[in-house]
Amino acid sequence: MLEIINQISTYGTLIILFIAIITLLAFGFFYKDKNVWLSFVKKNALNLYLILLIPAVIVILYYSEVALFTPCKLCWFQRMFIFPQILLIFLAKYKKDLVNIWTYLAWMTGFAFVISLLHNYIYYFGKEFAGVCDASASCTAYYVSELGFVTIPFMAFGLLVSLSTILIVRKYYKGNSVNLS
């Protein structure tokens, strides 16, 4: 079962990163023009956010609670900013406060993104900085290594890049609305 979860998570991460890169490229070239994809992302941003967050949280919980991978301190700090976002989105939908939620999501994603950058740097390049974590849960432990480079820190980074892309398009895309029906 672990191998299946690893493969699904690996290819899921690569797919969402690919979509995020294509979306950012489209944003760069169609900033003020009509673009069906960017209009779709902007119009459905909150639902897309949830579509990314819910499976990610399930996989994170699977790795720590079922596979018994001990999360390092940096993983915990990222989780601290990722997990509550689902609850905030559901509360915002319930309260019909879909304007203010974006500020909270941006800050939480931003903090998690910075931690993820540090975590990936330590994991891939800065082993000498691994003292950030304790011996029982190392920041450089190889629990998952698919395709030679996709690891748990890389998966978190992929999620946060994708969430940031949604935030950027939602906030800054000025294209006229395109009829999506």
C-alpha positions in Angstrom: 0.0 0.0 0.0 2.8 2.4 0.8 4.3 2.0 -2.7 1.0 2.9 -4.2 0.6 6.0 -2.0 4.2 7.0 -2.9 3.5 6.6 -6.6 0.2 8.5 -6.5 1.8 11.2 -4.5 4.8 11.5 -6.7 2.9 11.7 -10.0 0.2 13.9 -8.4 3.0 16.3 -7.3 4.6 16.3 -10.7 1.2 16.9 -12.4 0.2 19.8 -10.1 3.7 21.4 -10.5 3.4 21.1 -14.3 -0.1 22.7 -14.2 1.2 25.4 -11.9 4.1 26.2 -14.3 1.8 26.2 -17.3 -0.6 28.5 -15.4 2.2 30.9 -14.4 3.4 31.0 -18.0 -0.1 31.7 -19.2 -0.4 34.4 -16.6 2.8 35.9 -17.8 1.7 36.0 -21.4 -2.0 36.7 -20.9 -2.0 39.1 -18.0 -4.6 41.4 -19.4 -6.0 39.3 -22.2 -8.9 36.9 -22.2 -7.8 33.5 -21.3 -10.2 30.6 -20.6 -7.8 28.7 -18.3 -6.9 31.7 -16.2 -10.5 32.8 -16.0 -11.4 29.3 -14.9 -8.7 29.3 -12.2 -9.8 32.7 -10.9 -13.5 31.8 -10.9 -13.0 28.4 -9.2 -10.0 29.3 -7.0 -11.4 28.3 -3.7 -12.6 24.9 -4.9 -9.3 24.3 -6.7 -7.5 25.2 -3.4 -9.6 22.5 -1.6 -9.0 20.0 -4.4 -5.3 20.4 -3.7 -5.4 20.6 0.1 -7.7 17.7 1.0 -5.7 14.9 -0.7 -2.4 16.5 0.5 -3.6 16.4 4.1 -4.8 12.9 3.7 -1.4 11.8 2.4 0.4 13.7 5.1 -1.7 12.0 7.8 -1.2 8.6 6.1 2.6 9.0 6.2 2.7 10.0 9.8 -0.2 8.0 11.3 -0.2 4.8 9.2 3.2 4.5 7.7 4.6 5.9 11.0 7.1 8.3 9.4 8.2 10.7 12.2 7.8 14.3 10.9 10.8 16.6 11.5 10.4 20.1 13.1 10.2 21.8 9.7 7.5 19.3 8.6 5.5 20.2 11.7 5.9 23.9 11.1 4.6 23.5 7.5 1.7 21.4 8.8 0.9 24.2 11.3 0.1 26.5 8.3 -1.3 23.9 5.9 -3.8 22.0 8.0 -6.0 24.9 9.3 -6.5 26.2 5.8 -9.1 23.5 5.1 -11.1 24.5 8.2 -10.8 28.2 7.3 -12.1 27.6 3.8 -15.1 25.6 5.0 -15.8 28.3 7.6 -15.6 31.0 5.0 -18.0 29.1 2.7 -20.4 28.6 5.6 -20.2 32.2 6.7 -20.2 33.4 3.0 -17.1 35.4 3.7 -15.3 34.6 0.5 -13.5 38.0 0.3 -11.5 38.0 3.6 -10.4 34.3 3.4 -7.9 35.1 0.7 -5.8 37.2 3.1 -5.6 34.4 5.6 -4.8 31.8 3.0 -2.1 34.0 1.4 -0.3 34.5 4.8 -0.6 30.9 5.8 0.6 29.6 2.4 3.4 32.2 2.4 4.7 31.1 5.8 4.5 27.4 4.8 6.2 28.2 1.5 9.2 29.9 3.2 9.6 26.9 5.6 9.3 24.6 2.6 12.1 26.4 0.8 14.4 26.1 3.9 13.4 22.4 4.3 14.2 21.6 0.7 17.5 23.4 0.8 18.5 21.5 3.9 17.2 18.2 2.5 19.0 18.4 -0.9 22.0 20.7 -0.4 22.6 21.8 3.2 23.1 18.7 5.3 25.3 20.8 7.6 22.2 22.8 8.6 20.3 19.7 9.6 20.8 20.6 13.2 17.5 22.4 13.0 15.9 19.0 13.6 16.5 16.6 16.4 17.9 13.0 16.2 14.5 11.3 16.4 13.1 13.1 13.4 15.8 14.2 11.0 15.1 16.8 8.3 17.1 14.7 5.9 15.6 11.3 6.5 14.8 9.5 3.3 11.3 8.1 3.9 10.2 8.5 0.3 12.4 8.9 -2.7 10.7 8.3 -6.0 12.2 8.9 -9.5 15.4 9.9 -7.7 14.2 13.3 -6.6 10.6 13.3 -5.4 10.7 13.3 -1.6 8.3 14.4 1.1 9.8 17.9 1.3 9.5 18.1 -2.5 5.9 17.1 -2.4 5.1 19.8 0.2 7.0 22.3 -2.0 4.9 21.2 -5.1 1.7 21.7 -3.1 2.7 25.1 -1.9 3.8 26.3 -5.4 0.4 25.2 -6.7 -1.5 26.9 -3.9 0.6 30.1 -4.5 -0.2 29.9 -8.2 -3.9 29.9 -7.4 -3.4 32.9 -5.1 -1.5 34.8 -7.7 -4.0 34.2 -10.5 -6.9 35.0 -8.3 -5.4 38.2 -7.0 -3.7 39.6 -10.1 -5.3 38.2 -13.2 -7.1 41.2 -14.8 -8.4 39.5 -17.9 -12.0 39.9 -18.8 -14.3 37.1 -17.7 -14.6 34.4 -20.4 -17.9 32.5 -20.6 -17.0 29.0 -19.4 -20.3 27.4 -20.1 
